[in-house]
Amino acid sequence: MDARGLACPLPLALARRKMAELDPGELLVVLATDPESPIDIAAWASDEGHSLEQRARAGYIEFRLVKA
């Protein structure tokens, strides 16, 4: 899901909406440029029990979430 260029809280809101459509064990990749997204997405993933990996890319952050 490409959330680059969107400001907080949109990357998190869109990730939540998309994750709700997935089955447990499925992967969601989120691309974001918002500087608050690592904090917001990490806290939400932890609260929901989703696994999370994040990687800095050229100009954005890639989040790889596996649904709990």
C-alpha positions in Angstrom: 0.0 0.0 0.0 1.5 3.3 -1.0 1.0 6.0 1.6 4.0 8.2 0.5 3.2 11.9 0.6 0.4 11.4 3.1 0.5 13.1 6.5 -0.3 11.6 9.9 -2.7 9.9 10.7 -3.5 8.8 7.1 -0.7 6.2 6.7 -1.9 4.5 9.9 -5.6 4.8 9.1 -5.1 3.3 5.6 -2.9 0.5 7.0 -5.6 -0.4 9.6 -8.3 -0.5 6.9 -6.2 -2.7 4.6 -5.1 -5.0 7.4 -8.8 -5.6 8.3 -9.3 -7.1 4.9 -6.5 -9.7 5.3 -6.5 -13.1 6.9 -4.1 -14.0 9.7 -0.6 -14.7 8.4 -1.0 -12.5 5.3 1.5 -9.8 4.6 0.9 -6.1 4.1 3.6 -3.8 2.8 3.2 -0.1 3.6 5.3 2.6 2.0 5.3 5.9 3.9 7.2 9.2 4.0 5.5 10.7 7.1 8.1 11.1 9.9 5.6 10.0 12.5 4.6 6.8 10.7 7.4 4.6 12.4 6.1 5.6 15.8 2.4 5.3 14.9 2.6 2.0 13.0 4.9 0.3 15.4 2.7 1.2 18.4 -0.4 0.0 16.6 1.2 -3.2 15.4 2.4 -4.0 18.9 -1.1 -3.4 20.4 -2.7 -5.6 17.8 0.0 -8.4 17.9 1.0 -8.0 14.3 4.7 -8.6 13.4 6.5 -5.7 12.0 9.8 -5.1 10.1 10.7 -1.6 8.8 13.4 -0.6 6.4 14.7 2.8 5.4 14.6 3.2 1.7 15.6 6.1 -0.5 13.2 8.8 0.6 10.6 6.6 2.4 10.2 3.8 4.9 8.9 0.3 4.0 6.9 -1.4 6.7 6.3 -5.2 6.4 3.4 -6.3 8.6 2.1 -9.8 9.1 -1.4 -10.0 10.4 -1.8 -11.7 13.8 
